Amino acid sequence: MAEAEAAIVKQDWKAAAAELGPWLQTHPSDARGLFDAGYVADQQNETETAEGFYRRAAKVDPNSFQTHLMLGLLLARAGKLTEARPELLAATTLDAGSGGDALKARAWRALARIDAPGPENPGDPAEASNDLLQALKLSPETPEDTLLAAQIAEAAGQMDAAEAAYRRLLGKDPKSEAGNAGLAHLLLKQKKYSEAETLLRTALTAKPEDPALNAQLALALAAEGNPEAVPLLKRLHTAHPEDAAITRMLADLLAQTGDAAGADALDVELLKKDPTNPDLLVAHGQNLIHQMKYGEAYSAFEKATAADPGDGDAWSGLAFAAMRLGKPEVTLHALTERSKVLPEVPGTYFLWAQAYDTLHQRGQAAVYYHHFLDAAGGKFPDQEWQARQRLALLETK
């Protein structure tokens, strides 16, 4: 054991493992040896081996702070959050020994990261906030703490607190990439586009080629209707052609600015790699509608509804394309499915009316023309004129 721990101090992991192997063969229940073996395997990224040793050590000595801490950290890195949490929570209740407050704070910080909501983790903002508070009682706040506090507050819908935390972080480190990106994201979410633009332009003076910051600037510019957005995203796409998120952003922006063909070319490329993605299929279908390629659009929307039967936009697109192709029965079916997930809007009322009208179901057609006129409120003059003309004929006795 002395030779093994001397090797650990020197970070000579192979030598340490060579000493620990024979020792544990004759002393399989030695908690200290098991922990050391787990630590050595951990340092060599042998995750499963390390986990096994740590678990054996914890079973032999359930009151070992170090074992619960290291096992919890390893499980968290491996993405096993539900298993990591009880280990770290156990560590916070045990004697940390010579490490004292700093090690306890490490356990609390790890718990805060586990409890914080994320893309694949609903989390618990209140619990995460309490975890972080416990850590700060034991050690000074770090920039990582401030960033985490901002993210927790944002997830909890506490936008003022989140903004204050991001600004506190940037006050200490104006070049913080995470701080600038986080605050910009928050400002964009709050539709404070001008503030976001100013922040991002300042941040980009230090890192002009940063793809995330440039993408956020493009979003801000697009929301403001600034024509700089399209060339900025085109440059970004040229520099990062394999970045699907950037490609999708450019496609969306081109579609918004009326370049359906340009947008569709990008969506088609993305669909080659992800052919059943319902969002991409819907975007593809909408681009085809704008190009009056109704047959191709119909096919795209059919695939989208098959991929995700709960996608209301896919059913909307299918209803419209079917009506243009003279398939009123399909339009009615698509509108029925859409109504299960989305409320009616003037456009869908008009489609209902047109489909029933085409099928010579005069009563139903009249009902939906009236619904359309009630909802339209003068915003669709051409269709409203048509609805009144049809009602005049349908309601003629």
C-alpha positions in Angstrom: 0.0 0.0 0.0 2.9 2.4 0.8 4.5 1.7 -2.6 1.1 2.2 -4.3 0.3 5.5 -2.7 3.9 6.7 -3.3 3.2 6.0 -7.0 -0.1 7.8 -6.8 1.6 10.9 -5.5 3.9 10.8 -8.5 0.9 10.2 -10.8 2.5 7.0 -12.0 -0.8 5.2 -12.4 0.6 2.0 -14.0 3.0 1.5 -11.1 0.2 2.1 -8.6 -2.1 -0.4 -10.3 0.7 -3.0 -10.3 1.1 -2.6 -6.6 -2.6 -2.5 -5.8 -3.5 -5.7 -7.8 -1.6 -8.2 -5.6 -2.6 -6.3 -2.4 -6.3 -6.5 -3.2 -6.1 -10.2 -4.1 -5.1 -10.9 -0.5 -7.0 -8.1 1.1 -10.3 -7.9 -1.0 -12.1 -6.0 1.8 -9.6 -3.3 2.4 -11.6 0.0 1.9 -8.5 2.1 1.5 -7.0 -0.2 -1.1 -10.3 -0.4 -3.0 -10.6 3.4 -3.0 -7.0 3.8 -4.2 -7.7 1.3 -7.0 -10.8 3.2 -8.0 -8.9 6.5 -8.0 -6.1 5.0 -10.2 -8.6 3.6 -12.7 -10.5 6.9 -12.6 -7.4 8.9 -13.5 -6.9 6.6 -16.5 -10.5 7.1 -17.7 -11.3 3.4 -17.0 -14.8 4.4 -15.9 -16.4 1.0 -15.4 -13.4 -0.4 -13.5 -13.2 2.7 -11.3 -17.0 2.6 -10.5 -16.6 -1.1 -9.5 -13.8 -0.3 -7.1 -15.5 2.7 -5.6 -18.8 0.8 -5.0 -16.9 -2.0 -3.3 -15.1 0.6 -1.1 -18.4 2.3 -0.2 -19.9 -1.1 0.7 -17.0 -1.9 3.0 -16.9 1.7 4.5 -20.2 3.5 4.0 -19.0 6.5 6.1 -16.1 7.3 3.7 -16.6 10.9 2.5 -14.0 10.6 -0.2 -15.5 7.4 -1.7 -19.0 8.8 -1.9 -17.7 12.1 -3.4 -15.5 10.4 -6.1 -18.1 7.9 -7.0 -20.7 10.6 -7.3 -18.5 12.7 -9.5 -17.6 9.8 -11.7 -21.3 8.8 -12.1 -22.2 12.4 -13.0 -19.5 12.6 -15.7 -20.8 9.3 -17.1 -24.3 10.9 -17.3 -25.8 8.6 -14.6 -27.3 11.5 -12.8 -30.0 9.6 -10.8 -27.2 7.3 -9.4 -24.8 10.2 -8.8 -27.1 12.3 -6.8 -27.5 10.0 -3.7 -23.7 9.5 -3.6 -23.0 13.2 -3.5 -25.8 13.9 -1.1 -24.3 11.2 1.2 -21.0 13.0 1.0 -22.5 16.3 2.2 -23.5 14.5 5.4 -20.1 12.9 6.2 -16.9 14.1 7.8 -14.7 15.5 5.0 -11.5 15.1 7.0 -8.5 17.3 6.2 -10.2 18.6 3.1 -12.9 20.2 5.2 -15.1 22.9 3.7 -13.5 23.0 0.3 -14.4 19.3 -0.4 -17.9 19.7 1.0 -18.4 22.6 -1.3 -17.3 20.5 -4.2 -20.0 18.0 -3.4 -22.6 20.7 -3.2 -21.5 22.3 -6.5 -21.8 18.9 -8.2 -25.3 18.5 -6.8 -26.2 21.9 -8.1 -25.1 21.0 -11.6 -27.1 17.8 -11.4 -30.3 19.5 -10.1 -30.0 22.4 -12.6 -32.3 22.1 -15.6 -30.6 21.2 -18.9 -31.5 20.2 -22.4 -32.0 16.5 -21.4 -32.7 17.0 -17.7 -35.8 18.7 -16.3 -34.0 19.3 -13.0 -35.3 21.3 -10.1 -34.3 25.0 -10.1 -35.2 25.4 -6.4 -33.1 22.5 -5.3 -30.2 23.5 -7.5 -30.3 27.0 -6.1 -30.2 25.6 -2.6 -27.3 23.3 -3.5 -25.3 26.3 -4.8 -26.2 28.3 -1.7 -24.8 25.6 0.5 -21.6 25.6 -1.5 -21.2 29.3 -1.2 -21.5 29.1 2.6 -18.4 27.0 2.5 -16.2 28.7 -0.1 -16.0 31.9 -2.1 -18.1 32.4 -5.3 -16.3 31.5 -8.5 -17.1 32.6 -12.1 -18.6 29.1 -12.7 -20.9 29.6 -9.7 -22.1 32.9 -11.1 -22.8 31.4 -14.5 -24.6 28.5 -12.9 -26.7 30.9 -10.8 -27.7 32.8 -13.9 -28.7 29.6 -15.7 -30.7 28.3 -12.7 -32.5 31.6 -12.4 -33.3 31.6 -16.1 -34.7 28.1 -16.0 -36.9 29.2 -13.1 -38.2 32.1 -15.1 -36.5 34.6 -12.8 -35.3 36.8 -15.7 -34.2 39.8 -13.7 -32.1 37.6 -11.3 -30.6 35.8 -14.3 -29.7 39.0 -16.1 -28.1 40.4 -12.9 -26.0 37.3 -12.5 -24.8 37.3 -16.1 -23.9 41.0 -15.8 -22.1 40.3 -12.5 -20.1 37.7 -14.3 -19.3 40.0 -17.2 -18.4 42.8 -14.7 -15.6 40.6 -13.5 -14.7 39.1 -16.9 -16.0 41.1 -19.9 -14.5 38.6 -22.3 -16.3 35.6 -20.8 -17.6 33.7 -23.8 -20.2 31.8 -21.7 -21.3 35.0 -20.0 -21.8 36.9 -23.3 -23.5 34.0 -24.9 -25.8 33.5 -21.9 -26.8 37.1 -21.5 -27.3 37.4 -25.3 -29.6 34.3 -25.2 -31.6 35.8 -22.4 -32.0 39.2 -24.1 -33.1 37.5 -27.3 -35.6 35.4 -25.4 -37.0 38.7 -23.9 -37.1 40.2 -27.4 -34.6 42.9 -26.3 -33.0 42.7 -29.8 -31.2 46.1 -29.8 -29.5 45.4 -26.4 -28.5 41.9 -27.6 -27.0 43.4 -30.8 -24.9 45.9 -28.9 -23.7 43.2 -26.5 -22.8 40.8 -29.2 -21.0 43.3 -31.4 -18.8 44.2 -28.4 -18.1 40.6 -27.6 -17.2 39.9 -31.3 -14.5 42.5 -31.2 -12.5 40.1 -29.1 -13.6 36.9 -30.9 -14.7 38.0 -34.4 -15.0 34.4 -35.8 -16.9 32.9 -32.8 -19.7 30.9 -34.5 -22.1 31.0 -31.5 -21.8 34.7 -31.0 -22.2 35.3 -34.8 -25.2 33.1 -34.9 -26.8 35.0 -32.1 -26.0 38.3 -33.7 -27.7 37.1 -36.9 -30.8 36.2 -34.9 -30.9 39.7 -33.3 -30.4 41.3 -36.7 -33.1 39.2 -38.3 -35.6 40.0 -35.6 -34.9 43.7 -36.2 -35.3 43.3 -39.9 -31.7 44.3 -40.5 -30.5 43.2 -44.0 -27.1 42.3 -42.6 -28.5 39.1 -41.1 -28.6 37.1 -44.4 -25.0 37.8 -45.5 -23.8 37.2 -42.0 -25.4 33.8 -41.8 -24.2 33.0 -45.3 -20.6 33.7 -44.3 -21.1 31.6 -41.2 -22.5 28.7 -43.2 -19.6 28.9 -45.6 -17.2 28.7 -42.7 -19.1 25.9 -41.0 -20.9 23.9 -43.7 -21.3 20.8 -41.6 -23.0 22.7 -38.7 -26.6 21.6 -38.9 -27.8 24.3 -36.5 -26.3 27.1 -38.6 -27.6 25.6 -41.8 -31.1 25.4 -40.3 -30.9 29.0 -39.1 -29.9 30.2 -42.6 -32.7 28.2 -44.2 -35.3 29.7 -41.8 -34.0 33.2 -42.5 -34.1 32.7 -46.3 -37.6 31.4 -46.1 -38.6 34.4 -44.0 -37.1 36.8 -46.6 -38.9 35.1 -49.5 -36.2 33.0 -50.9 -38.1 29.7 -50.8 -35.8 28.0 -53.3 -32.6 28.9 -51.5 -34.1 27.8 -48.2 -35.3 24.5 -49.7 -31.9 23.7 -51.1 -30.5 23.8 -47.6 -33.4 21.8 -46.1 -33.0 19.2 -48.7 -29.3 18.8 -47.8 -30.2 18.4 -44.1 -32.9 15.9 -45.0 -30.3 13.6 -46.7 -28.8 13.1 -43.2 -32.1 13.1 -41.2 -34.8 12.0 -43.7 -37.6 11.5 -41.1 -37.1 14.7 -39.1 -40.6 16.2 -38.9 -39.5 19.8 -38.5 -37.3 19.6 -41.6 -40.1 17.9 -43.6 -42.5 20.6 -42.7 -40.1 23.3 -43.6 -39.4 21.5 -46.9 -43.1 21.3 -47.6 -43.7 24.9 -46.8 -40.9 25.9 -49.2 -42.5 23.8 -51.9 -45.9 25.4 -51.3 -44.3 28.9 -51.8 -42.9 27.5 -55.1 -46.4 26.2 -56.0 -45.0 22.6 -56.2 -48.1 21.2 -54.5 -47.6 17.5 -55.4 -44.1 17.5 -53.9 -45.3 19.5 -50.9 -48.1 17.0 -50.4 -45.6 14.1 -50.2 -43.4 16.0 -47.8 -46.3 16.8 -45.4 -47.5 13.1 -45.6 -44.0 12.0 -44.5 -44.0 14.6 -41.7 -47.4 13.5 -40.3 -46.2 9.9 -40.4 -43.0 10.8 -38.5 -44.9 12.8 -35.9 -48.7 12.5 -35.8 -48.9 15.2 -33.2 -47.3 17.9 -35.4 -50.1 20.4 -36.1 -48.0 22.3 -38.6 -47.6 19.1 -40.7 -51.4 18.5 -40.7 -51.9 22.2 -41.7 -49.6 21.9 -44.6 -51.2 18.6 -45.7 -54.6 20.2 -45.6 -53.6 23.1 -47.7 -51.6 21.0 -50.3 -54.5 18.5 -50.6 -57.0 21.3 -51.3 -54.7 22.7 -54.0 -54.6 19.2 -55.5 -58.4 18.7 -55.5 -58.4 16.3 -52.6 -61.0 17.8 -50.2 -61.5 14.5 -48.3 -57.8 14.5 -47.4 -58.1 18.2 -46.4 -61.0 17.4 -44.0 -59.1 14.4 -42.5 -55.9 16.6 -42.1 -57.9 19.4 -40.5 -59.6 16.9 -38.1 -56.2 15.7 -37.0 -54.8 19.2 -36.7 -57.7 20.3 -34.5 -56.6 17.7 -31.9 -53.4 19.6 -31.2 -53.9 23.2 -32.3 -56.7 25.8 -32.1 -58.5 26.9 -35.2 -57.3 30.1 -37.0 -58.9 32.0 -39.9 -56.9 30.0 -42.5 -58.1 26.6 -41.2 -61.8 27.8 -41.1 -61.5 28.9 -44.7 -60.0 25.4 -45.6 -62.9 23.7 -43.8 -65.4 25.8 -45.7 -63.7 25.2 -49.1 -63.4 21.4 -48.6 -67.1 21.1 -47.6 -68.1 23.5 -50.4 -66.2 21.3 -53.0 -68.0 18.2 -51.7 -71.3 20.1 -52.1 -72.0 19.9 -48.3 -73.7 23.3 -48.4 -74.7 23.5 -44.7 -71.3 22.6 -43.3 -69.6 24.9 -45.9 -71.8 27.8 -44.8 -71.1 27.3 -41.1 -67.4 27.4 -41.7 -67.5 30.4 -44.0 -69.3 32.2 -41.2 -66.7 31.1 -38.7 -64.0 32.4 -41.1 -65.6 35.8 -41.4 -66.0 36.1 -37.7 -62.3 35.3 -37.1 -60.9 37.2 -40.1 -61.8 40.7 -38.9 -60.9 42.4 -42.2 -57.4 41.0 -42.3 -57.9 38.8 -45.4 -59.9 40.9 -47.8 -59.7 38.6 -50.8 -60.8 35.5 -49.0 -63.5 37.5 -47.1 -64.9 38.7 -50.4 -64.9 35.1 -51.7 -66.6 33.8 -48.5 -69.4 36.4 -48.8 -69.9 35.5 -52.5 -70.1 31.8 -51.7 -72.5 32.4 -48.7 -74.8 34.5 -51.0 -75.1 31.4 -53.2 -75.2 28.8 -50.5 -77.8 30.5 -48.5 -80.0 31.3 -51.4 -83.2 29.4 -51.0 
